[in-house]
Amino acid sequence: MEAPFLITSYGIGRLMRGMWYGIGSLDPIAFSAVAAVLMLSALLACYIPARRATQVDPMAALRQD
């Protein structure tokens, strides 16, 4: 499932190779760092509203509709 994204990121990395100083186009640390930041931001973006939703009384929410 991630293969198209990895192939695309490899291609973009090859195109932008001249713009990055000290980072290779296949640097696993850079790929891992970007993936970790994206996963953390997605986790926080989902966790905060989900946490808020668990605090709501279901019966009170149904009564308001």
N, C-alpha and C positions, 0 to 999 in steps of 0.2 A: 504494500500500500504506500510506503514511503519512497519507493524507487523512483517514480517520476519527479518527486521533489528533490531527491538527491542528484538526479541527473541534471535537472534544471539549475540547481545551486552550483554544481560542478561547472556547467557551461558559463554561468554568470561569473563565477570565480575566475575562469580562464580569461574572460573579457576584461575583468577589472584587475588583472594581475599587476599591471603597471601602476595602479593607484594606491595599492597597499604597500606600506614600507615594512619590511621584515616579516610579512605573513605570506606563506606560500598559498597557491590556489587549492591545495589539498591538505591544509593544516588541520589535523584532527582536533587540536585544542581549540582553535577558533570555531570550528563547526560545533563542537560540544558546548562551548560557552554560549554561542548564539542559541542553540537548541535549549539549553538550560534557562536562559533568560526568557525565551518565548514561553516555555512550559510554566515557569513561575508566574509570569504575568497572566497567562490563561487561567491558572489555578486560582489566583487572587480575584480575577474578574468573575469567576464562577462561584467562589466560596463566599464572598461577602454577601451577594444577594440571596444565596441559598441559606446562609446563617440567619439573615433577617427574616426569611420566609418561615423558618422553623419556629420563630418566636411568636408568630401570629396564631391566635386561637381559631381553629377551623370553623367553629360554629359562628363566631362573630363575623368572620369573613363571609360566610354564606348568608347571614342575616342582612348584611349591607348590600348584597346584590339583589 
